[in-house]
Amino acid sequence: MSQHEQHSARDAQAMVAETDTGARNPVGFQGRLIIGLCILWSVFQLYIASRVPGIIAQATGINEFANIVAQARYVHLAFAMALAIMAFPMFRTSPRDRIPLYDWVLIVLGVGACLYLIVFRFEIADRPGLWTPADIAVSATGLTVLLICVYRSLGLPLVVIASLFLALAFFGGESAWIRNVTNYGGASLSKALGHYWMQTEGVFGVALGVSTTMIFLFVLFGALLDRAGGGNWFIKVAIALLGALRGGPAKASVLSSMMTGMISGSSIANTVTTGTFTIPLMKRIGFPAEKAGAVEVASSTNGQLTPPVMGAAAFLMVEYVNIPYIDVVKHA
């Protein structure tokens, strides 16, 4: 690999790190805190997915060890928001080598809004739909911090889409045209906020439940397999099978991206993992740079939905359609 290609590969890896794991790289205690939080989150997810909670609860007689599984969605989101705030800077001018004070405030507010649902779960269950001012304040705070986290980690477009639907819920009843089209009479601010945050039909609905129980573990074990050399093995197999054919590097790019995408939780990481090898090969046999990049990006993006695994999308299908995973695989 030439010096230019090595430099391009390093730039690509830096882009993946900035997009997937955040542009902030604090040093010292704050850096170790982020690593420790990632490890703790992974251990928690493995804990709730195992039989350990029930065994410990049965052995000690303390039901809280098992009850935490029922509250796992709240803990899952608390970890996600804390890491998003720590790893992704708010502004372009925000410091990259440390976590500023306002981010610590956001972490406290976001995590507190999630833990509120655990600490006061019995009181909330005793008054369904009868939200107190504290409930509404916590709901508004949690939704605001969540939107900030989405903006920092995924960008503005998704925030705009979510905000449009939130505006429809809050103010849709004020428009006669919307009422006629959607047959939606509107909801008060307190009712909508309570529905979105205090119940399991909004933020803590099916999608977050699937993320808590299935998607996180899928991505975790996929990342472990990739770090163990699985990604490079897929690339070598694809090149060995198709590299000698006409347009072989492009065909190898499609096959390697398909196989890597089945274990990867990120199309960007998939593109860089396989593209570092396949794009230079495609350019070497005469592909224009734009076409080589387009082949790799299209292959890596579609690799996230490649049957039979189909990435995280398959688990969402299972929950929403309520059919066994094996049936989804058969139809795919």
C-alpha positions as CSV (number, residue, x, y, z in Angstrom):
1,M,0.0,0.0,0.0
2,S,1.5,3.4,-1.0
3,Q,2.1,6.2,1.4
4,H,-0.9,8.1,-0.1
5,E,-3.2,5.1,0.4
6,Q,-2.0,4.7,3.9
7,H,-2.7,8.4,4.6
8,S,-6.2,8.0,3.1
9,A,-6.8,4.9,5.2
10,R,-5.9,6.8,8.3
11,D,-8.2,9.6,7.3
12,A,-11.0,7.1,6.8
13,Q,-10.5,5.5,10.2
14,A,-10.5,9.0,11.7
15,M,-13.8,9.7,10.0
16,V,-15.3,6.5,11.3
17,A,-14.1,7.3,14.8
18,E,-15.6,10.8,14.6
19,T,-18.9,9.6,13.2
20,D,-19.4,6.4,15.3
21,T,-17.6,7.0,18.5
22,G,-17.6,10.8,18.7
23,A,-15.2,13.6,17.8
24,R,-14.2,14.2,21.4
25,N,-11.2,12.4,22.8
26,P,-10.7,13.6,26.4
27,V,-7.6,12.7,28.3
28,G,-6.9,11.7,31.9
29,F,-9.8,10.9,34.2
30,Q,-12.5,11.9,31.7
31,G,-11.2,9.6,29.0
32,R,-11.0,6.7,31.5
33,L,-14.6,7.5,32.6
34,I,-15.9,7.2,29.0
35,I,-14.1,3.8,28.6
36,G,-15.4,2.6,32.0
37,L,-19.0,3.7,31.1
38,C,-18.8,1.7,27.9
39,I,-17.6,-1.4,29.8
40,L,-20.3,-0.9,32.5
41,W,-23.0,-0.6,29.8
42,S,-21.9,-3.8,28.1
43,V,-21.8,-5.7,31.4
44,F,-25.3,-4.4,32.2
45,Q,-26.6,-5.6,28.9
46,L,-25.1,-9.0,29.3
47,Y,-26.4,-9.2,32.8
48,I,-30.0,-8.5,31.9
49,A,-29.8,-10.9,28.9
50,S,-28.6,-13.8,31.1
51,R,-30.2,-15.9,33.8
52,V,-28.0,-14.2,36.5
53,P,-30.7,-11.8,37.8
54,G,-33.1,-14.5,38.5
55,I,-30.5,-16.7,40.1
56,I,-29.2,-13.9,42.4
57,A,-32.7,-12.9,43.3
58,Q,-33.6,-16.5,44.2
59,A,-30.4,-17.0,46.2
60,T,-30.6,-13.8,48.2
61,G,-34.3,-13.2,48.3
62,I,-33.8,-9.7,47.1
63,N,-36.2,-9.1,44.2
64,E,-34.5,-5.9,43.1
65,F,-31.8,-8.0,41.3
66,A,-34.6,-9.4,39.0
67,N,-36.8,-6.3,38.9
68,I,-34.0,-4.2,37.2
69,V,-34.7,-6.3,34.1
70,A,-38.2,-4.7,33.9
71,Q,-36.6,-1.2,34.2
72,A,-33.8,-2.0,31.6
73,R,-35.2,0.4,29.0
74,Y,-34.7,3.4,31.3
75,V,-31.1,2.3,32.2
76,H,-30.3,1.6,28.6
77,L,-31.4,5.1,27.5
78,A,-29.6,6.7,30.4
79,F,-26.3,5.1,29.3
80,A,-26.9,6.1,25.7
81,M,-27.6,9.7,26.5
82,A,-24.6,10.0,28.9
83,L,-22.2,8.6,26.3
84,A,-23.7,10.7,23.5
85,I,-23.1,13.9,25.5
86,M,-19.6,12.9,26.6
87,A,-18.4,11.7,23.1
88,F,-20.1,14.1,20.7
89,P,-19.4,17.9,21.1
90,M,-22.3,20.3,21.0
91,F,-20.7,22.8,18.7
92,R,-17.8,23.0,16.2
93,T,-16.0,25.2,18.7
94,S,-16.6,22.9,21.6
95,P,-13.4,21.5,23.3
96,R,-12.3,18.1,22.0
97,D,-9.9,17.3,24.8
98,R,-12.3,17.7,27.8
99,I,-16.0,17.6,28.7
100,P,-17.2,21.1,29.4
101,L,-19.4,22.1,32.4
102,Y,-22.6,22.5,30.4
103,D,-22.3,18.9,29.2
104,W,-22.1,17.6,32.8
105,V,-25.3,19.6,33.5
106,L,-27.0,17.9,30.5
107,I,-25.8,14.5,31.7
108,V,-27.3,15.0,35.1
109,L,-30.6,16.2,33.6
110,G,-30.9,13.4,31.0
111,V,-29.8,10.6,33.4
112,G,-32.0,12.0,36.1
113,A,-35.1,12.1,33.8
114,C,-34.5,8.3,33.2
115,L,-33.9,7.4,36.8
116,Y,-37.0,9.3,37.9
117,L,-39.0,6.6,36.2
118,I,-37.3,3.9,38.2
119,V,-37.3,5.6,41.6
120,F,-41.0,6.7,41.4
121,R,-42.3,3.8,39.3
122,F,-44.9,2.7,41.9
123,E,-46.3,6.2,42.4
124,I,-46.5,6.6,38.6
125,A,-48.3,3.3,38.2
126,D,-50.8,4.3,40.9
127,R,-51.9,7.4,39.0
128,P,-51.9,6.5,35.2
129,G,-52.6,9.6,33.1
130,L,-52.8,11.9,36.1
131,W,-49.5,13.6,35.7
132,T,-48.1,15.9,38.4
133,P,-46.2,19.1,37.6
134,A,-43.0,17.2,38.5
135,D,-43.9,14.5,35.9
136,I,-44.4,17.1,33.2
137,A,-41.2,18.9,34.1
138,V,-39.2,15.6,34.0
139,S,-40.8,14.6,30.7
140,A,-40.0,18.0,29.0
141,T,-36.4,17.8,30.3
142,G,-35.9,14.2,29.1
143,L,-37.3,14.9,25.6
144,T,-35.2,18.0,25.3
145,V,-32.0,16.3,26.3
146,L,-32.8,13.4,24.1
147,L,-33.3,15.7,21.0
148,I,-29.9,17.3,21.9
149,C,-28.3,13.9,22.0
150,V,-29.8,12.9,18.6
151,Y,-28.6,16.2,17.1
152,R,-25.1,15.6,18.4
153,S,-24.7,12.0,17.4
154,L,-26.9,11.7,14.2
155,G,-27.3,15.3,12.9
156,L,-30.0,17.8,12.4
157,P,-32.2,16.1,9.8
158,L,-33.5,13.5,12.3
159,V,-34.2,16.2,14.9
160,V,-36.2,18.2,12.4
161,I,-38.3,15.1,11.5
162,A,-38.9,14.3,15.1
163,S,-39.7,17.9,15.9
164,L,-42.3,18.0,13.2
165,F,-44.2,15.0,14.6
166,L,-43.9,16.5,18.1
167,A,-45.4,19.7,16.8
168,L,-48.2,17.7,15.2
169,A,-48.9,16.1,18.5
170,F,-48.8,19.3,20.5
171,F,-50.5,21.7,18.0
172,G,-52.2,19.5,15.4
173,G,-55.6,20.0,17.0
174,E,-55.4,23.7,16.4
175,S,-55.6,23.3,12.6
176,A,-58.9,22.4,11.0
177,W,-57.2,21.1,7.9
178,I,-55.0,18.6,10.0
179,R,-58.1,17.6,12.0
180,N,-59.9,16.7,8.7
181,V,-57.0,14.9,7.2
182,T,-55.8,12.9,10.2
183,N,-58.9,12.8,12.3
184,Y,-56.7,13.9,15.2
185,G,-58.3,16.2,17.7
186,G,-55.1,17.3,19.4
187,A,-53.8,16.8,22.9
188,S,-52.8,19.1,25.7
189,L,-49.1,19.7,26.4
190,S,-49.2,17.8,29.7
191,K,-51.0,14.8,28.2
192,A,-48.7,14.6,25.2
193,L,-45.5,14.9,27.3
194,G,-46.7,12.3,29.8
195,H,-47.6,9.9,27.0
196,Y,-44.2,10.3,25.3
197,W,-42.0,10.0,28.5
198,M,-44.0,8.5,31.4
199,Q,-45.4,5.5,29.5
200,T,-44.0,2.7,27.3
201,E,-45.8,3.9,24.2
202,G,-43.5,6.8,23.4
203,V,-39.8,7.1,23.8
204,F,-39.7,3.8,25.8
205,G,-41.7,1.9,23.3
206,V,-41.1,-1.1,21.0
207,A,-38.0,0.3,19.2
208,L,-36.1,1.1,22.4
209,G,-37.2,-2.3,23.9
210,V,-35.7,-4.1,20.8
211,S,-32.5,-2.0,21.2
212,T,-32.3,-2.9,24.8
213,T,-32.8,-6.7,24.5
214,M,-31.5,-7.6,21.0
215,I,-29.8,-4.8,19.0
216,F,-27.2,-3.9,21.5
217,L,-26.0,-7.5,21.9
218,F,-26.0,-8.0,18.2
219,V,-23.8,-5.0,17.6
220,L,-21.6,-5.8,20.6
221,F,-20.8,-9.4,19.4
222,G,-20.5,-8.1,15.8
223,A,-17.9,-5.6,17.0
224,L,-16.0,-8.3,18.9
225,L,-16.0,-10.6,15.9
226,D,-14.7,-7.7,13.7
227,R,-12.0,-6.9,16.2
228,A,-11.0,-10.6,16.4
229,G,-10.3,-10.5,12.6
230,G,-13.7,-11.5,11.2
231,G,-14.0,-8.4,9.0
232,N,-10.6,-9.0,7.4
233,W,-11.4,-12.7,6.9
234,F,-14.5,-11.8,5.0
235,I,-12.5,-9.5,2.7
236,K,-9.9,-12.1,2.0
237,V,-12.6,-14.7,1.2
238,A,-14.3,-12.3,-1.2
239,I,-11.1,-11.4,-3.0
240,A,-10.1,-15.1,-3.2
241,L,-13.4,-16.1,-4.7
242,L,-14.0,-13.2,-7.1
243,G,-10.8,-11.2,-7.4
244,A,-9.6,-13.0,-10.6
245,L,-12.9,-12.4,-12.5
246,R,-13.6,-9.5,-14.8
247,G,-14.3,-6.6,-12.6
248,G,-13.3,-8.8,-9.7
249,P,-12.5,-6.1,-7.2
250,A,-16.0,-4.6,-7.6
251,K,-17.6,-8.0,-7.2
252,A,-15.4,-8.7,-4.2
253,S,-16.4,-5.3,-2.8
254,V,-20.1,-6.3,-3.0
255,L,-19.5,-9.7,-1.4
256,S,-17.2,-8.6,1.3
257,S,-19.5,-5.6,2.2
258,M,-22.5,-8.0,2.3
259,M,-20.7,-10.4,4.7
260,T,-19.2,-7.7,6.9
261,G,-22.5,-5.8,6.9
262,M,-24.3,-8.8,8.5
263,I,-22.2,-8.4,11.7
264,S,-21.6,-4.6,11.6
265,G,-23.9,-2.1,13.2
266,S,-22.7,0.8,11.1
267,S,-22.7,1.3,7.3
268,I,-19.9,3.9,7.7
269,A,-17.6,1.5,9.6
270,N,-18.5,-1.2,7.0
271,T,-17.5,1.1,4.1
272,V,-14.2,1.9,5.7
273,T,-13.4,-1.6,6.7
274,T,-13.9,-3.1,3.2
275,G,-13.3,0.1,1.2
276,T,-9.7,0.5,2.5
277,F,-8.8,-2.6,0.5
278,T,-11.4,-2.8,-2.4
279,I,-11.4,0.8,-3.6
280,P,-7.7,0.9,-4.4
281,L,-8.0,-2.4,-6.2
282,M,-11.0,-1.1,-8.3
283,K,-9.0,2.0,-9.2
284,R,-6.0,-0.1,-10.1
285,I,-8.0,-2.0,-12.8
286,G,-9.3,1.2,-14.3
287,F,-12.4,2.2,-12.3
288,P,-12.9,5.9,-11.9
289,A,-12.5,7.0,-8.3
290,E,-16.1,8.2,-8.2
291,K,-17.4,4.8,-9.4
292,A,-15.2,2.8,-7.1
293,G,-16.5,4.9,-4.1
294,A,-20.1,4.6,-5.3
295,V,-19.8,0.8,-5.6
296,E,-18.4,0.5,-2.1
297,V,-20.9,2.8,-0.5
298,A,-23.9,1.2,-2.1
299,S,-22.6,-2.3,-1.2
300,S,-21.8,-1.4,2.4
301,T,-25.2,0.4,3.0
302,N,-27.2,-2.4,1.5
303,G,-25.1,-4.9,3.5
304,Q,-26.9,-3.8,6.6
305,L,-30.1,-5.3,5.2
306,T,-28.6,-8.4,3.6
307,P,-30.5,-11.7,4.4
308,P,-30.5,-13.8,6.3
309,V,-29.2,-11.7,9.2
310,M,-30.5,-8.3,8.0
311,G,-28.8,-6.5,10.8
312,A,-30.8,-4.7,13.4
313,A,-33.8,-4.3,11.0
314,A,-34.8,-8.0,11.4
315,F,-35.2,-7.6,15.2
316,L,-37.5,-4.6,14.7
317,M,-39.5,-6.6,12.2
318,V,-39.9,-9.4,14.7
319,E,-41.3,-7.1,17.4
320,Y,-43.6,-5.0,15.2
321,V,-45.0,-7.9,13.1
322,N,-45.0,-10.3,16.1
323,I,-43.6,-13.3,14.2
324,P,-40.7,-15.5,15.0
325,Y,-37.2,-14.5,13.8
326,I,-36.8,-17.8,11.9
327,D,-39.9,-16.9,9.8
328,V,-38.4,-13.5,9.0
329,V,-35.2,-15.3,7.8
330,K,-37.1,-17.8,5.7
331,H,-39.1,-15.1,3.9
332,A,-35.9,-13.1,3.4
